[in-house]
């Protein structure tokens, strides 16, 4: 019975993918074909994308909350120094050829206690800090600041230099990059600044740190993808995984189907062929049901706060904003959510705080 159910689910997914082709996803004029990689990806009009013969319509940010990814991103570039060098060249418009010149200086668990998904390396006098994120996090600049301090301390100790000496210690210039592929909307590129978090922003601060955040979801930053094929295939793999998960399959089965599909169509083929079990294990370890439920509850709180603030703006009532700020400061999120949809209760809160 279980085998029959599994076969039926697999057939449902295959039929769904075939139906996308029948509905004409590939009939628009093709604008660009990558010659040497023909059959892997074709880019056409109206956001149409094709994976090696199967058309998948890019629909932006789905509401499928399952994520497959963070550790795989690090695994791909940590295992393959040529790919890491190609990523550096793609980001900086350079053409370095010697991957052995990369000096990897990643600090394990220096800052990130949940996921160790960062990459750090020195090349051509720059300290490159790369981080993968599946959520938009405005605190990335301060996290990079702490991480940068750890890196500099390690480099100074290795050089056996003294901070108290008179000779200036040469340091590599930092470049901080976040690769974002969450399902919430994000621009192609955004600059996050440490100063955005400062309480007093009326005067110029003496310290600043900028983080370049790039959207690497499939269909975004196509020029960057063209210059780094591993990054492009990673984006394809994530999109295919989401497609299978959207069909309602169990997590493990959806990921197994995605891995099989990508291997059959030349997407991350070498990695999946050589490390198939490890990749599946990484993805399953990341997809933790309890963590998923905690994330949903947290996002619900954030949405409640946003809804409360939006209602006050729509009504044009300044005291609604004032009330929202008070409730947030007092961590009364449930009251804020209720007030957003219950005018009578909102009125009671106005009276409670004499607004």
PyMOL commands that set and color helices and strands:
alter all, ss='L'
color gray80, all
select helices_A, chain A and resi 2-22+35-37+70-79+81-92+99-101+140-158+194-197+222-227+229-246+251-264+269-286+289-315+318-329+333-341+343-352
alter helices_A, ss='H'
color red, helices_A
select strands_A, chain A and resi 30-33+41-44+48-51+54-57+103-104+118-123+126-133+173-180+189-193+210-215
alter strands_A, ss='S'
color yellow, strands_A
deselect
rebuild
show_as cartoon
